Amino acid sequence: MDDNNDWMMRIEGAMNANFLQEDGASIPGTEWAVGLKNGDDLFKVMVRTYLADDVRSEVAENVEYQGQTVLGYVWDMLQAGWTPDQELSPIVIGNPREAEE
């Protein structure tokens, strides 16, 4: 693999489902398939997301925002030294930060 800055990525798919939790509860979320490319090396990783309890309806309905959040998470993990052969922890997507004026 090349330098961490040579990564390309894209969302290749997503599946909404209810996911069983360790405590036995089942909660809705999305499993995202992310395609990664570094030089000639290709990878596919899965990222599970849940929506925060206080997420606004426009955020819950904005699949593009959610997908961009997933890509940002994977990018941040790559920059921190994560590699595609490692599992990723689920993330909770919340409301975007309000723009500072």
N, C-alpha and C positions, 0 to 999 in steps of 0.2 A: 504494500500500500504506500501511496505517496504521502506528502505533507497533508496535515489536517485541513488546509485551506483549499485543497483540490477536490473536495467532495461536491457531487451534484446529487440532488434528491428530488423526489416527487411523491405525491400521494398516488398509490396504485389502486386503492379500494378502501372501503369502509363498510362495517357491518354493525348495525344497532342490535343490541340484545340485552337480556337481563343476565347479570353475572353473579354467580354464587360467591359470597364473601366467607371469610374464615368463621364468622359467628353464625353462619347458616342463613343469613338474610340474602335476598336476591335484589340487586339494584340495577336500574338501567344504565347503560353506558354504550360506548362505541369502540370497536376494535379497528384500528387503522393499519393498513399495509403501506409501508414506506419503502420505496425503491431507492437504493443508494448506489452510486457509482464513484469509484476512485481509480483513475487511470483505466485499466482494462478489467478491474475487479468489480463485480456486481454482487449486491446483497439485497435481501428483503428482510426487514424487521417489522415486528408488530408492536404497536403502541396502544394500550388501553386507556381510554379517557372516561371520566365521569364529569358531570356538570355540578358545580357548586350548588348548595341548597338555595342560595340567594341570587342565582343567576337570573338576569332579566330575560323576558321572553324573546326579545329581539336577538339576544346572544344565543339562546337555546336553538333558535331557528336558523342561525347564520352558520351554515356548514363551511363556508369559505373561511370565516374567522377561526372556526375550530380546527380546520385543516392547517391553516397557517400557524396556529399555536403548536400543533404537533410538530410541524417542520422546524419551528424555532426551538422546541425542546430537544429534538434530535441533534440539531446544529450545536446547541449549547453543550450537550453531552459529548459530542465529538471533540469540541474544543477543550473539554475538560479531560480528555484522554480515554473516553469510552470507545470500545470497538464493537463492530456489528456482531461478533460472536458472543457478546454478553447480553443478558436479558435486561430490558428496560422496566423500571417501576411504573405503575399506572400514575397518571397525573389527573388533577382536578382542574377543570377549566372554569375560570370565574369571569366576572365582568372585566372589560378592559379598563385600564387606568384612565382616568379623565385627563385630557390634554391640559398641560399647564399653560396659562396665558401669560 
